[in-house]
């Protein structure tokens, strides 16, 4: 089926509360750090069903120092047309909130989109430990 899901965490390493709202801004990059063309959509619609963390309504999350939040991604490694090259990204670029520095996360396992060009993104949620 080629269904893939990944979660990413952000920890407040500062000394002040850090507020996250809605969804992070996200883009993908290939092995050469070049942008990958992908449609980032909120939630899992059109990719799969039954992913409550991805389909919840966004709400503000305030992180005290040391607390963490997470967001999830879902995609399919699906090739639907042999003439269209498959896309693989090794870097997830995340802007946690508007105006915040963009974080580059080099992945051990790639985001292998096949040629669907679609990625589902969940909202920020508090991490409960």
N, C-alpha and C positions, 0 to 999 in steps of 0.2 A: 504494500500500500504506500510505502514511502513517506509516512507521516512522521514529522519531526517536531519536538517541543523542547524549548530551552528556557530557563529562568536566569535572570541576572539580578544581583544584589548591589545595593549602594549603602555604605555604612557612613554615618555622620562621624567623621574623625575630628570635627571642630569642637569648639567650646560653647557654641550658641545653637539654639534650635535651627533646623533646616527644614523648610516647607517645600513639599512637592505637590503638584496638582495635575490632575489629568494624566496625560500620556507623555513619556519622554519623546524627544525628537530623535529619530533613528535613521541611519543610513548604513550601507554595506560597502566594503572595499575588497578588492581582489588581492592576490599575492604581491602585486606591484604597487599597492596602495592606491590604485585607481578606483574611482566610484563605480559601483555596480548598479545597473538600472533595475530597480525593483519598486513595485507599488506596495507601500506600507499602508495597511488598512487597520482600523481599530476593531478589535475583536476577531473571532475565528470564522465568521460567516464566509461561505464560499470555499473554505478550506476543509473544515471538519465541524463536528458538533460535540457537545458534551465537554467543553473546556471552561468550567465556571470561572476560574481565575482570569481568563482572557476576556470573558463576556460580561463581567461585572461592570456596573456603572462607576465612572471615575469619581473619586472624592479626595479632598485634601488629606495629606498625610504629613504630620509634623514629627520630625525625628529629633529627639533629645540627643545630646552627645552620647555616642556609643550605640545608639539604636540603628536599625537597618530597615530598608524597604526593598521590594523587588517588583519586577515586571516580567511578564512571560511573552514568548514569541512562539508562533506555530507556522509551519510551512510544509509543503510536500516536495519530495524529490521525485518529480514526475516529468517525463519527457513525452510531449504530446505530438511533436512534429520533428522528424529526423533532420530536416533542413535547418532548423533553428538550434544554434549552439546552446548547450547546457551551461548554466551559470553557477559558479562556486565563489563564495566569499570567505575569507579568513579573518576579516576584521569587521567588528561591529563598532560603529561610531555613534556615541550616545551623548545627547545634550539633556541632562537631567531635568532642567527647567529653563525657561527662556532667559538668555543672557549668561547662563553658567558656562564654564569652560567645557568644551567637548572632550569626552573621554574615548580613547581608542583601546578597544579590547581585542587583542590577538587571540584567536581561538585555537584550541588543540584539535577540535573536529570542526570541519567547515559547515557553513550554511550552504547546503547543496540544493539549490532551488530547481534543478532541472531546467526546463524552459517555461515554467509557469509564470515567473516574474512577480509572484505575489507572496507577501509575508503578512501574517496577522500579528497584531501587537495588543497586549493587555495594558490596563492602567496601573499606575503605581499603587502598591498595597503594602501595609505594614507587615514586617516579618515578625511572626509570633514564635518565640523560642520556648 
